[in-house]
Amino acid sequence: MNIASIFNYCEAVLWFTIALTAFLRRKNANVKLTKLAILVSISFFFFGISDLIEANTGAWWRPWWLLVLKALCILSFVTCWYKYKQINKENN
């Protein structure tokens, strides 16, 4: 196992931990934040899966659908951040 694979496995653990944390924290939020936390959890979970796949393929762009999966996760993160900002504006 090379250093890049080890790093990808460590990243996957980080993303799974963030996904679990967001999922567990959803209980203390209003309905909009709860839905957002679930979406964030799912996104980070799939981002972790993508790093596990990357650890085995050696590239984030190979196979082609791995690149698509990573791009969709990043798009989801940006969308969630934007929605979070909107919800915070509404609450203040």
C-alpha positions in Angstrom: 0.0 0.0 0.0 1.4 3.4 -1.0 1.2 6.7 0.8 -1.6 8.0 -1.4 -3.8 5.1 -0.6 -3.2 5.5 3.1 -4.0 9.2 2.8 -7.3 8.3 1.0 -8.3 5.8 3.6 -7.6 8.5 6.3 -9.7 11.0 4.4 -12.5 8.5 4.1 -12.5 8.1 7.9 -12.6 11.9 8.2 -15.6 12.2 5.8 -17.5 9.3 7.5 -16.9 11.0 10.9 -18.2 14.3 9.6 -21.2 12.5 8.1 -22.0 10.8 11.4 -21.6 14.0 13.4 -23.9 15.9 11.1 -26.5 13.1 11.3 -26.4 13.0 15.1 -26.6 16.7 15.5 -29.7 16.9 13.4 -31.8 16.1 16.5 -31.1 19.6 18.0 -32.2 21.6 14.9 -35.3 23.0 13.4 -37.0 21.2 10.5 -35.1 23.1 7.8 -31.7 22.5 9.5 -32.6 18.8 10.1 -33.3 18.2 6.4 -30.1 20.0 5.6 -28.1 18.0 8.1 -29.4 14.8 6.5 -28.4 16.0 3.1 -24.9 16.9 4.4 -24.6 13.5 6.0 -25.4 11.7 2.8 -23.1 13.9 0.8 -20.1 13.3 3.2 -20.9 9.6 3.3 -20.7 9.4 -0.5 -17.6 11.6 -0.5 -16.0 9.0 1.9 -17.0 6.2 -0.4 -15.4 8.0 -3.3 -12.1 8.2 -1.4 -12.2 4.5 -0.7 -12.7 3.9 -4.4 -9.9 6.4 -5.2 -7.6 4.5 -2.8 -8.0 1.4 -5.0 -7.9 3.1 -8.4 -5.1 5.5 -7.7 -6.8 8.5 -9.4 -9.8 10.7 -8.6 -10.8 10.9 -12.3 -10.6 7.1 -13.0 -13.1 5.6 -13.6 -15.0 8.5 -15.2 -18.0 8.0 -12.9 -15.8 8.6 -9.8 -15.1 12.1 -11.1 -18.8 12.6 -11.5 -19.5 11.3 -8.0 -16.9 13.7 -6.5 -18.2 16.6 -8.5 -21.8 15.9 -7.3 -20.6 15.7 -3.7 -18.8 19.1 -4.0 -21.8 20.6 -5.7 -23.9 19.3 -2.8 -21.5 20.8 -0.2 -21.7 24.2 -1.9 -25.5 24.0 -2.2 -25.8 23.0 1.5 -23.6 25.9 2.6 -25.7 28.3 0.6 -28.9 27.0 2.0 -27.4 27.1 5.5 -26.6 30.8 5.0 -30.1 31.4 3.9 -31.6 29.7 6.9 -29.3 31.6 9.2 -30.5 34.9 7.6 -34.1 33.9 8.2 -33.5 33.1 11.8 -31.7 36.4 12.6 
